[in-house]
């Protein structure tokens, strides 16, 4: 698989954006939060997993906990072809869904109702 295929797949998710960060790292984001990173200089891939998938993947050749974020169940594929394309698509989809679930939601444009006056919290006085 190629970087262009991964890029096209990641950008097909609703509200997914791409951003070049930290030099040549292509980051795919939802709500400002990264769900997949592709290193362009030495093609590698990083994404978030469930704890079960993380444990399974790091047992495979050319897959390891991602530097700095492995403790949050992110893996690093040292080769883009470390997993089959259909499996990688599913792994990236799960990463997107997990990150999207925690990403800040878009503001709807509605103004929030002001709080009622006179309902301040009472505090104890010594």
Contact map, one row per residue, 1 for C-alpha under 8 A:
111011000000000000000000000000000000000000000000000000000000000000000000000000011000100000000000000000000000000000000000000000
111111000000000000000000000000000000000000000000000000000000000000000000000000010000000000000000000000000000000000000000000000
111111100000000000000000000000000000010100100000000000000000000000000000000000000000000000000000000000000000000000000000000000
011111110000000000000000000000000000000000000000000000000000000000000000000000000000000000000000000000000000000000000000000000
111111111000000000000000000000000000000000000000000000000000000000000000000000000000000000000000000000000000000000000000000000
111111111100000000000000000000000000000000000000000000000000000000000000000000000000000000000000000000000000000000000000000000
001111111110000000000000000000000000000000000000000000000000000000000000000000000000000000000000000000000000000000000000000000
000111111111000000000000000000000000000000000000000000000000000000000000000000000000000000000000000000000000000000000000000000
000011111111100000000000000000000000000000000000000000000000000000000000000000000000000010000000000000000000000000000000000000
000001111111100100000000000100000001000000000000000000000000000000000000000000000000000000010000000000000000000000000000000000
000000111111110111000000000100000000000000000000000000000000000000000000000000000000000000000000000000000000000000000000000000
000000011111110100000000000000000000000000000000000000000000000000000000000000000000000000000000000000000000000000000000000000
000000001111111100000000000000000000000000000000000000000000000000000000000000000000000000000001000000000000000000000000000000
000000000011111100000000000000000000000000000000000000000000000000000000000000000000000000000000000000000000000000000000000000
000000000000111110000000000001100000000000000000000000000000000000000000000000000000000000000000000000000000000000000000000000
000000000111111111000000000111100000000000000000000000000000000000000000000000000000000000000000000000000000000000000000000000
000000000010001111100000000111000000000000000000000000000000000000000000000000000000000000000000000000000000000000000000000000
000000000010000111110000011110000000000000000000000000000000000000000000000000000000000000000000000000000000000000000000000000
000000000000000011111000011110000000000000000000000000000000000000000000000000000000000000000000000000000000000000000000000000
000000000000000001111111111000000000000000000000000000000000000000000000000000000000000000000000000000000000000000000000000000
000000000000000000111111111000000000000000000000000000000000000000000000000000000000000000000000000000000000000000000000000000
000000000000000000011111100000000000000000000000000000000000000000000000000000000000000000000000000000000000000000000000000000
000000000000000000011111100000000000000000000000000000000000000000000000000000000000000000000000000000000000000000000000000000
000000000000000000011111110000000000001110000000000000000000000000000000000000000000000000000000000000000000000000000000000000
000000000000000000011111111000000000111100000000000000000000000000000000000000000000000000000000000000000000000000000000000000
000000000000000001111001111100000000111100000000000000000000000000000000000000000000000000000000000000000000000000000000000000
000000000000000001111000111110000111110000000000000000000000000000000000000000000000000000000000000000000000000000000000000000
000000000110000111100000011111000111100000000000000000000000000000000000000000000000000000000000000000000000000000000000000000
000000000000000111100000001111111111000000000000000000000000000000000000000000000000000000000000000000000000000000000000000000
000000000000001110000000000111111110000000000000000000000000000000000000000000000000000000000001001100100000000000000000000000
000000000000001100000000000011111000000000000000000000000000000000000000000000000000000000000000000100111100000000000000000000
000000000000000000000000000011111100000000000000000000000000000000000000000000000000000000000000000000110000000000000000000000
000000000000000000000000000011111110000000000000000000000000000000000000000000000000000000000000001100100000000000000000000000
000000000000000000000000001111011111100000000000000000000000000000000000000000000000000000000000001000000000000000000000000000
000000000000000000000000001111001111100000000011000000000000000000000000000000000000000000010011001000000000000000000000000000
000000000100000000000000001110000111110000001111000000000000000000000000000000000000000000010011000000000000000000000000000000
000000000000000000000000111100000111111000001110000000000000000000000000000000000000000000000000000000000000000000000000000000
001000000000000000000000111000000001111100111100000000000000000000000000000000000000000000000000000000000000000000000000000000
000000000000000000000001110000000000111111111000000000000000000000000000000000000000000000000000000000000000000000000000000000
001000000000000000000001110000000000011111110000000000000000000000000000000000000000000000000000000000000000000000000000000000
000000000000000000000001000000000000001111100000000000000000000000000000000000000000000000000000000000000000000000000000000000
000000000000000000000000000000000000001111110000000000000000000000000000000000000000000000000000000000000000000000000000000000
001000000000000000000000000000000000011111111000000000000000000000000000000001110000000000000000000000000000000000000000000000
000000000000000000000000000000000000011101111100000000000000000000000000000111110000000000000000000000000000000000000000000000
000000000000000000000000000000000001111000111110000000000000000000000000000111110000000000000000000000000000000000000000000000
000000000000000000000000000000000001110000011111000000000000000001000000011110000000000000000000000000000000000000000000000000
000000000000000000000000000000000011100000001111100000000000000000000000011100000000000000110010000000000000000000000000000000
000000000000000000000000000000000011000000000111110000000000000000000001111000000000000000010110011000000000000000000000000000
000000000000000000000000000000000000000000000011111111000000000000000000111000000000000000100110000000000000000000000000000000
000000000000000000000000000000000000000000000001111111000000000000000000100000000000000000000000000000000000000000000000000000
000000000000000000000000000000000000000000000000111111100000000000000000100000000000000000000000000000000000000000000000000000
000000000000000000000000000000000000000000000000111111110000000000000000000000000000000000000000000000000000000000000000000000
000000000000000000000000000000000000000000000000111111111000000000000000000000000000000000000000000000000000000000000000000000
000000000000000000000000000000000000000000000000111111111100000010000000111000000000000000000000000000000000000000000000000000
000000000000000000000000000000000000000000000000001111111110000000000000000000000000000000000000000000000000000000000000000000
000000000000000000000000000000000000000000000000000111111111000000000000000000000000000000000000000000000000000000000000000000
000000000000000000000000000000000000000000000000000011111111001100000000001000000000000000000000000000000000000000000000000000
000000000000000000000000000000000000000000000000000001111111101110000000001000000000000000000000000000000000000000000000000000
000000000000000000000000000000000000000000000000000000111111101100000000000000000000000000000000000000000000000000000000000000
000000000000000000000000000000000000000000000000000000011111111100000000000000000000000000000000000000000000000000000000000000
000000000000000000000000000000000000000000000000000000000111111000000000000000000100000000000000000000000000000000000000000000
000000000000000000000000000000000000000000000000000000000001111100000000000011100100000000000000000000000000000000000000000000
000000000000000000000000000000000000000000000000000000001111111110000000001111000100000000000000000000000000000000000000000000
000000000000000000000000000000000000000000000000000000001111011111000000001111000000000000000000000000000000000000000000000000
000000000000000000000000000000000000000000000000000001000100001111101110111100000000000000000000000000000000000000000000000000
000000000000000000000000000000000000000000000100000000000000000111111100011100000000000000000000000000000000000000000000000000
000000000000000000000000000000000000000000000000000000000000000011111100000100000000000000000000000000000000000000000000000000
000000000000000000000000000000000000000000000000000000000000000001111110000000000000000000000000000000000000000000000000000000
000000000000000000000000000000000000000000000000000000000000000011111111110000000000000000000000000000000000000000000000000000
000000000000000000000000000000000000000000000000000000000000000011111111111000000000000000000000000000000000000000000000000000
000000000000000000000000000000000000000000000000000000000000000010011111110000000000000000000000000000000000000000000000000000
000000000000000000000000000000000000000000000001000000000000000000001111110000000000000000000000000000000000000000000000000000
000000000000000000000000000000000000000000000001111001000000000010001111111000000000000000000000000000000000000000000000000000
000000000000000000000000000000000000000000000111100001000000000011001111111100000000000000000000000000000000000000000000000000
000000000000000000000000000000000000000000000111100001001100001111000100111110000000000000000000000000000000000000000000000000
000000000000000000000000000000000000000000011110000000000000001111100000011111000000000000000000000000000000000000000000000000
000000000000000000000000000000000000000000011100000000000000011100000000001111110100000000000000000000000000000000000000000000
000000000000000000000000000000000000000000111000000000000000011100000000000111110100000000000000000000000000000000000000000000
000000000000000000000000000000000000000000111000000000000000010000000000000011111100000000000000000000000000000000000000000000
110000000000000000000000000000000000000000111000000000000000000000000000000011111110000000000000000000000000000000000000000000
100000000000000000000000000000000000000000000000000000000000000000000000000000111111100000000000000000000000000000000000000000
000000000000000000000000000000000000000000000000000000000000111000000000000011111111000000000000000000000000000000000000000000
000000000000000000000000000000000000000000000000000000000000000000000000000000011111101100000000000000000000000000000000000000
000000000000000000000000000000000000000000000000000000000000000000000000000000001111111100000000000000000000000000000000000000
100000000000000000000000000000000000000000000000000000000000000000000000000000001011111110000000000000000000000000000000000000
000000000000000000000000000000000000000000000000000000000000000000000000000000000001111111000000000000000000000000000000000000
000000000000000000000000000000000000000000000000000000000000000000000000000000000011111111100000000000000000000000000000000000
000000000000000000000000000000000000000000000000000000000000000000000000000000000011111111110000000000000000000000000000000000
000000001000000000000000000000000000000000000000000000000000000000000000000000000000111111111000000000000000000000000000000000
000000000000000000000000000000000000000000000000000000000000000000000000000000000000011111111100000000000000000000000000000000
000000000000000000000000000000000000000000000010100000000000000000000000000000000000001111111110000000000000000000000000000000
000000000100000000000000000000000011000000000011000000000000000000000000000000000000000111111111000000000000000000000000000000
000000000000000000000000000000000000000000000000000000000000000000000000000000000000000011111111100000000000000000000000000000
000000000000000000000000000000000000000000000001100000000000000000000000000000000000000001111111110000000000000000000000000000
000000000000000000000000000000000011000000000011100000000000000000000000000000000000000000111111111000000000000000000000000000
000000000000100000000000000001000011000000000000000000000000000000000000000000000000000000011111111100000000000000000000000000
000000000000000000000000000000000000000000000000000000000000000000000000000000000000000000001111111110000000000000000000000000
000000000000000000000000000000000000000000000001000000000000000000000000000000000000000000000111111111000000000000000000000000
000000000000000000000000000001001110000000000001000000000000000000000000000000000000000000000011111111100000000000000000000000
000000000000000000000000000001101000000000000000000000000000000000000000000000000000000000000001111111100000000000000000000000
000000000000000000000000000000000000000000000000000000000000000000000000000000000000000000000000111111100000000000000000000000
000000000000000000000000000000000000000000000000000000000000000000000000000000000000000000000000011111110000000000000000000000
000000000000000000000000000001111000000000000000000000000000000000000000000000000000000000000000001111111000000000000000000000
000000000000000000000000000000110000000000000000000000000000000000000000000000000000000000000000000001111100000000000000000000
000000000000000000000000000000100000000000000000000000000000000000000000000000000000000000000000000000111110000000000000000000
000000000000000000000000000000100000000000000000000000000000000000000000000000000000000000000000000000011111000000000000000000
000000000000000000000000000000000000000000000000000000000000000000000000000000000000000000000000000000001111110000000000000000
000000000000000000000000000000000000000000000000000000000000000000000000000000000000000000000000000000000111110000000000000000
000000000000000000000000000000000000000000000000000000000000000000000000000000000000000000000000000000000011111000000000000000
000000000000000000000000000000000000000000000000000000000000000000000000000000000000000000000000000000000011111100000000000000
000000000000000000000000000000000000000000000000000000000000000000000000000000000000000000000000000000000000111110000000000000
000000000000000000000000000000000000000000000000000000000000000000000000000000000000000000000000000000000000011111000000000000
000000000000000000000000000000000000000000000000000000000000000000000000000000000000000000000000000000000000001111100000000000
000000000000000000000000000000000000000000000000000000000000000000000000000000000000000000000000000000000000000111110000000000
000000000000000000000000000000000000000000000000000000000000000000000000000000000000000000000000000000000000000011111010000000
000000000000000000000000000000000000000000000000000000000000000000000000000000000000000000000000000000000000000001111110000000
000000000000000000000000000000000000000000000000000000000000000000000000000000000000000000000000000000000000000000111111000000
000000000000000000000000000000000000000000000000000000000000000000000000000000000000000000000000000000000000000000011111000000
000000000000000000000000000000000000000000000000000000000000000000000000000000000000000000000000000000000000000000111111100000
000000000000000000000000000000000000000000000000000000000000000000000000000000000000000000000000000000000000000000001111110000
000000000000000000000000000000000000000000000000000000000000000000000000000000000000000000000000000000000000000000000011111000
000000000000000000000000000000000000000000000000000000000000000000000000000000000000000000000000000000000000000000000001111100
000000000000000000000000000000000000000000000000000000000000000000000000000000000000000000000000000000000000000000000000111110
000000000000000000000000000000000000000000000000000000000000000000000000000000000000000000000000000000000000000000000000011111
000000000000000000000000000000000000000000000000000000000000000000000000000000000000000000000000000000000000000000000000001111
000000000000000000000000000000000000000000000000000000000000000000000000000000000000000000000000000000000000000000000000000111
